[in-house]
């Protein structure tokens, strides 16, 4: 995202757009996502297991409720599933 008015420039935008297009062009069902990434969450399950801090498609920044671990997930648009949890090392 580039906004000259407030001086903000998102250097990840091109990468994120490419990754979003990649995920959505090969949108998978839950079983295939589980096979590829491990645990997968629906929108409802996401809210149960994580607190969402923010997102910039196709990534969402979360805090895992069970232990407070911050991290990120990827998501595909349709069907909407969240997957590939990557914990942050702080």
Kinemage of the C-alpha trace (Angstrom):
@kinemage 1
@onewidth
@group {chain A} dominant
@subgroup {mainchain}
@vectorlist {calphas} color= white
{ca unk a 1} P 0.000 0.000 0.000
{ca unk a 2} L 1.393 3.357 -0.939
{ca unk a 3} L -0.121 6.487 0.511
{ca unk a 4} L 1.806 9.635 -0.282
{ca unk a 5} L -0.457 11.744 1.936
{ca unk a 6} L 0.653 10.101 5.167
{ca unk a 7} L 4.112 9.033 3.984
{ca unk a 8} L 3.376 5.307 4.366
{ca unk a 9} L 4.780 2.838 1.874
{ca unk a 10} L 4.235 -0.914 2.252
{ca unk a 11} L 7.317 -2.613 0.853
{ca unk a 12} L 5.623 -6.034 1.216
{ca unk a 13} L 2.680 -5.219 -1.045
{ca unk a 14} L 4.015 -6.805 -4.244
{ca unk a 15} L 5.026 -9.985 -2.437
{ca unk a 16} L 1.707 -10.181 -0.565
{ca unk a 17} L -0.336 -9.659 -3.739
{ca unk a 18} L 1.615 -12.386 -5.527
{ca unk a 19} L 1.195 -14.803 -2.607
{ca unk a 20} L -2.521 -13.991 -2.344
{ca unk a 21} L -2.990 -14.660 -6.057
{ca unk a 22} L -1.050 -17.926 -5.714
{ca unk a 23} L -3.167 -19.117 -2.775
{ca unk a 24} L -6.475 -18.116 -4.338
{ca unk a 25} L -5.726 -19.524 -7.787
{ca unk a 26} L -5.109 -22.922 -6.220
{ca unk a 27} L -7.728 -22.679 -3.461
{ca unk a 28} L -7.849 -26.027 -1.717
{ca unk a 29} L -10.385 -27.832 0.382
{ca unk a 30} L -9.682 -28.361 4.058
{ca unk a 31} L -8.319 -31.891 3.676
{ca unk a 32} L -5.727 -30.781 1.126
{ca unk a 33} L -4.693 -27.816 3.269
{ca unk a 34} L -4.283 -30.091 6.306
{ca unk a 35} L -2.099 -32.407 4.239
{ca unk a 36} L 0.045 -29.506 3.045
{ca unk a 37} L 0.212 -27.250 6.142
{ca unk a 38} L -0.982 -29.243 9.157
{ca unk a 39} L -3.649 -27.646 11.329
{ca unk a 40} L -6.290 -25.554 9.540
{ca unk a 41} L -8.876 -23.196 11.039
{ca unk a 42} L -12.253 -21.971 9.804
{ca unk a 43} L -13.189 -18.370 10.649
{ca unk a 44} L -15.116 -19.554 13.715
{ca unk a 45} L -12.251 -21.784 14.862
{ca unk a 46} L -9.778 -18.951 14.343
{ca unk a 47} L -11.712 -16.793 16.822
{ca unk a 48} L -11.753 -19.615 19.342
{ca unk a 49} L -8.023 -20.373 19.204
{ca unk a 50} L -6.557 -16.935 18.437
{ca unk a 51} L -6.992 -13.261 19.090
{ca unk a 52} L -6.580 -11.407 15.801
{ca unk a 53} L -4.359 -8.327 16.006
{ca unk a 54} L -4.440 -7.331 12.346
{ca unk a 55} L -4.164 -8.494 8.799
{ca unk a 56} L -2.745 -7.649 5.416
{ca unk a 57} L -3.960 -10.260 2.965
{ca unk a 58} L -3.032 -13.048 2.743
{ca unk a 59} L -1.580 -12.833 6.265
{ca unk a 60} L -3.204 -12.370 9.643
{ca unk a 61} L -1.310 -11.495 12.835
{ca unk a 62} L -2.584 -13.454 15.822
{ca unk a 63} L -1.995 -14.301 19.470
{ca unk a 64} L -2.668 -17.926 20.365
{ca unk a 65} L -5.071 -17.943 23.300
{ca unk a 66} L -3.698 -21.144 24.858
{ca unk a 67} L -0.226 -19.754 25.558
{ca unk a 68} L -0.020 -16.125 24.381
{ca unk a 69} L 2.296 -16.981 21.463
{ca unk a 70} L 2.221 -14.294 18.777
{ca unk a 71} L 2.516 -15.348 15.180
{ca unk a 72} L 1.046 -15.205 11.717
{ca unk a 73} L -1.274 -17.326 9.626
{ca unk a 74} L -1.958 -17.334 5.911
{ca unk a 75} L -5.463 -17.529 4.524
{ca unk a 76} L -7.237 -18.212 1.254
{ca unk a 77} L -10.398 -16.365 0.270
{ca unk a 78} L -12.793 -19.104 -0.778
{ca unk a 79} L -13.363 -21.345 0.921
{ca unk a 80} L -11.976 -19.188 3.758
{ca unk a 81} L -9.464 -21.170 5.767
{ca unk a 82} L -6.499 -20.085 7.873
{ca unk a 83} L -3.314 -22.173 8.001
{ca unk a 84} L 0.474 -22.233 8.237
{ca unk a 85} L 0.890 -20.800 11.749
{ca unk a 86} L 4.370 -19.334 12.138
{ca unk a 87} L 5.297 -18.292 15.700
{ca unk a 88} L 7.200 -15.049 16.182
{ca unk a 89} L 10.418 -15.141 18.114
{ca unk a 90} L 10.536 -11.978 20.162
